């Protein structure tokens, strides 16, 4: 051993910490709300849990109304993006509340289940409903991706017309995903975040705030009490 010292000095650690603190203070923080929609049981909650917590569980309960989780992305040296992913129940009895749940959303993912290929037939229903209730200034449609979920189990049920469907319906992209195996979840969400960021600067969108999110959650809880 030649006595070479490894590691940083106290002064170097302090300098690095101070640089990080200053960079964080100067960063622009953006809050983007993304809604995750699709029929019940297609894996929306699992996808959100995988992306925001890095975990997969088989113990998720059926979503009642809506719920959300947050993932913060250090986008670049100037920008921090806080993604609020809203898990919208697939049960039809909450259909009257969709306008409330969609409020302030700037992007969406529509999920179907490759182990239940008939759930792809519902994608058009969700897409039509979303576009009737939510659009950007000037009538521009929000960016949407389609997620063919549970691709770790089967992929032979993938609809052969999915490429054509996405082209004809102005879908940003589609992915075969798996929350269990962590396949294409990050890629899909980053794709949506990038599109939302571009729209933010192009259209000068007003952003959802923490207060908006809290108020919307409270309204959601009140509406659930009335309809359950």
C-alpha positions as CSV (number, residue, x, y, z in Angstrom):
1,X,0.0,0.0,0.0
2,X,1.4,3.4,-0.9
3,X,-0.9,5.3,1.5
4,X,-3.0,6.9,-1.2
5,X,-6.1,8.5,0.4
6,X,-9.5,7.9,-1.2
7,X,-12.6,10.1,-0.8
8,X,-13.3,13.8,-0.6
9,X,-12.1,16.4,2.0
10,X,-14.6,18.1,4.2
11,X,-14.1,21.3,2.2
12,X,-14.8,19.6,-1.1
13,X,-18.0,18.0,0.3
14,X,-19.2,21.4,1.6
15,X,-18.4,23.0,-1.8
16,X,-20.3,20.4,-3.7
17,X,-23.3,20.6,-1.3
18,X,-23.4,24.4,-1.7
19,X,-23.2,24.1,-5.4
20,X,-26.1,21.7,-5.4
21,X,-28.1,23.9,-3.1
22,X,-27.5,27.0,-5.3
23,X,-28.5,25.1,-8.4
24,X,-31.7,23.9,-6.8
25,X,-32.6,27.4,-5.7
26,X,-32.2,28.7,-9.2
27,X,-34.1,25.9,-10.9
28,X,-37.5,26.4,-12.5
29,X,-40.0,23.9,-11.0
30,X,-42.9,22.9,-13.2
31,X,-45.9,20.8,-12.2
32,X,-47.4,18.7,-14.9
33,X,-50.6,16.6,-14.4
34,X,-50.8,13.4,-16.4
35,X,-54.0,11.3,-16.3
36,X,-53.7,7.5,-16.7
37,X,-56.9,6.0,-18.0
38,X,-58.3,2.8,-19.3
39,X,-60.7,0.0,-18.3
40,X,-60.6,-1.5,-14.8
41,X,-57.9,-4.1,-14.1
42,X,-55.6,-3.1,-17.0
43,X,-52.7,-2.2,-14.6
44,X,-53.0,1.6,-14.3
45,X,-52.2,1.6,-10.5
46,X,-49.3,-0.8,-11.0
47,X,-47.8,1.4,-13.8
48,X,-48.0,4.5,-11.5
49,X,-46.5,2.6,-8.6
50,X,-43.6,1.3,-10.7
51,X,-42.8,4.8,-12.1
52,X,-43.2,6.8,-8.9
53,X,-42.0,4.3,-6.3
54,X,-39.9,1.9,-8.3
55,X,-41.9,-1.0,-7.0
56,X,-44.5,-3.6,-8.1
57,X,-47.1,-5.1,-5.9
58,X,-49.9,-7.7,-6.4
59,X,-51.8,-6.2,-3.5
60,X,-53.3,-3.1,-5.1
61,X,-56.9,-2.5,-4.4
62,X,-59.4,-1.3,-7.0
63,X,-59.2,2.5,-7.4
64,X,-62.3,4.3,-6.2
65,X,-62.8,7.5,-8.2
66,X,-59.2,8.8,-8.6
67,X,-55.9,8.8,-6.8
68,X,-52.5,10.3,-7.6
69,X,-48.8,10.0,-7.0
70,X,-45.9,12.3,-7.6
71,X,-42.5,11.7,-9.3
72,X,-39.9,14.5,-9.5
73,X,-37.5,14.6,-12.4
74,X,-34.3,16.6,-12.4
75,X,-34.8,17.4,-16.1
76,X,-31.8,19.5,-16.7
77,X,-29.6,22.0,-14.9
78,X,-32.3,24.7,-15.1
79,X,-35.5,22.7,-14.8
80,X,-37.2,20.4,-12.3
81,X,-40.4,18.7,-13.4
82,X,-42.9,17.4,-10.9
83,X,-45.2,14.8,-12.5
84,X,-48.5,14.3,-10.8
85,X,-49.8,11.0,-12.2
86,X,-53.6,10.6,-11.7
87,X,-55.0,7.1,-11.5
88,X,-58.5,7.3,-12.9
89,X,-60.9,4.5,-12.0
90,X,-62.0,2.4,-15.0
91,X,-65.4,1.8,-13.5
92,X,-68.2,3.4,-15.5
93,X,-70.1,4.7,-12.5
94,X,-67.4,7.4,-12.1
95,X,-67.9,8.6,-15.7
96,X,-69.8,11.7,-14.7
97,X,-66.7,12.8,-12.7
98,X,-64.2,12.5,-15.5
99,X,-64.4,16.3,-16.3
100,X,-63.3,17.0,-12.7
101,X,-60.6,14.4,-12.8
102,X,-59.2,15.6,-16.1
103,X,-58.9,19.2,-15.0
104,X,-55.5,20.8,-15.5
105,X,-54.1,17.7,-17.2
106,X,-51.5,18.3,-19.9
107,X,-50.9,14.8,-21.1
108,X,-52.4,11.3,-20.8
109,X,-51.7,7.6,-21.1
110,X,-54.5,5.2,-22.2
111,X,-53.8,1.7,-21.0
112,X,-55.1,-1.7,-22.2
113,X,-54.4,-5.2,-21.1
114,X,-52.7,-7.7,-23.5
115,X,-54.1,-10.6,-21.4
116,X,-57.6,-9.2,-22.1
117,X,-57.3,-8.1,-25.7
118,X,-60.9,-6.9,-25.7
119,X,-59.8,-4.0,-23.6
120,X,-58.2,-2.5,-26.7
121,X,-61.7,-1.9,-28.0
122,X,-62.3,0.5,-25.2
123,X,-59.3,2.7,-26.1
124,X,-61.4,4.6,-28.6
125,X,-64.1,5.3,-26.0
126,X,-61.5,6.7,-23.6
127,X,-59.8,8.7,-26.3
128,X,-63.1,10.3,-27.5
129,X,-64.2,11.1,-24.0
130,X,-60.8,12.6,-23.1
131,X,-60.7,14.8,-26.2
132,X,-64.3,16.0,-25.7
133,X,-63.5,17.1,-22.2
134,X,-59.8,18.3,-22.4
135,X,-57.8,20.3,-24.9
136,X,-55.1,22.9,-24.9
137,X,-55.4,26.6,-25.9
138,X,-56.2,27.0,-29.6
139,X,-57.9,23.6,-29.6
140,X,-54.6,21.7,-29.7
141,X,-55.0,18.1,-28.5
142,X,-53.0,17.0,-25.4
143,X,-50.1,14.5,-26.0
144,X,-51.3,10.9,-25.5
145,X,-49.5,7.6,-25.5
146,X,-51.1,4.1,-25.6
147,X,-49.7,1.5,-23.3
148,X,-50.2,-2.2,-24.1
149,X,-49.7,-3.5,-20.6
150,X,-48.7,-6.9,-19.1
151,X,-46.3,-7.5,-22.0
152,X,-44.3,-9.8,-19.7
153,X,-47.2,-12.3,-19.9
154,X,-48.1,-12.2,-23.6
155,X,-47.5,-10.1,-26.7
156,X,-49.2,-12.3,-29.4
157,X,-52.5,-10.5,-28.6
158,X,-51.1,-7.1,-29.7
159,X,-53.6,-5.6,-32.2
160,X,-52.1,-5.7,-35.7
161,X,-53.7,-2.4,-36.5
162,X,-52.2,-0.4,-33.6
163,X,-49.7,1.5,-35.7
164,X,-52.4,2.6,-38.1
165,X,-54.7,3.4,-35.2
166,X,-52.1,5.7,-33.6
167,X,-51.3,7.5,-36.9
168,X,-55.0,8.1,-37.6
169,X,-55.8,9.4,-34.2
170,X,-52.8,11.6,-33.6
171,X,-51.3,9.4,-30.8
172,X,-47.8,10.5,-29.8
173,X,-46.5,6.9,-29.3
174,X,-47.4,3.5,-28.1
175,X,-45.4,1.0,-26.0
176,X,-45.6,-2.6,-24.9
177,X,-45.2,-2.2,-21.1
178,X,-44.9,-4.3,-18.0
179,X,-45.1,-2.8,-14.5
180,X,-43.9,-6.1,-13.1
181,X,-40.8,-6.3,-15.2
182,X,-40.4,-2.5,-15.5
183,X,-40.6,-2.5,-19.3
184,X,-41.0,0.8,-21.1
185,X,-42.7,2.6,-18.2
186,X,-40.0,5.3,-17.8
187,X,-39.7,5.7,-21.5
188,X,-43.4,6.4,-21.9
189,X,-43.6,8.9,-19.0
190,X,-40.5,10.8,-20.1
191,X,-42.0,11.0,-23.6
192,X,-45.1,12.6,-22.2
193,X,-43.2,14.9,-20.0
194,X,-41.1,16.1,-22.9
195,X,-44.2,16.8,-25.0
196,X,-45.8,18.6,-22.1
197,X,-42.7,20.7,-21.6
198,X,-42.6,21.7,-25.3
199,X,-46.3,22.7,-25.2
200,X,-45.7,24.7,-22.0
201,X,-43.1,26.8,-23.8
202,X,-45.0,27.0,-27.1
203,X,-48.4,27.9,-25.6
204,X,-47.3,29.5,-22.4
205,X,-49.7,27.2,-20.5
206,X,-50.8,28.0,-16.9
207,X,-49.6,25.2,-14.7
208,X,-51.4,23.2,-12.0
209,X,-50.3,24.3,-8.6
210,X,-50.1,22.4,-5.3
211,X,-53.2,24.3,-4.2
212,X,-55.1,23.1,-7.3
213,X,-54.1,19.5,-6.6
214,X,-55.2,19.8,-3.0
215,X,-58.5,21.4,-3.9
216,X,-59.2,18.8,-6.6
217,X,-58.5,16.0,-4.2
218,X,-60.9,17.4,-1.7
219,X,-63.6,17.8,-4.4
220,X,-63.0,14.3,-5.5
221,X,-63.5,13.0,-1.9
222,X,-66.7,14.9,-1.6
223,X,-68.0,13.6,-5.0
224,X,-67.2,10.1,-3.9
225,X,-69.3,10.4,-0.8
226,X,-72.2,11.6,-2.9
227,X,-72.0,8.8,-5.5
228,X,-71.1,5.8,-3.4
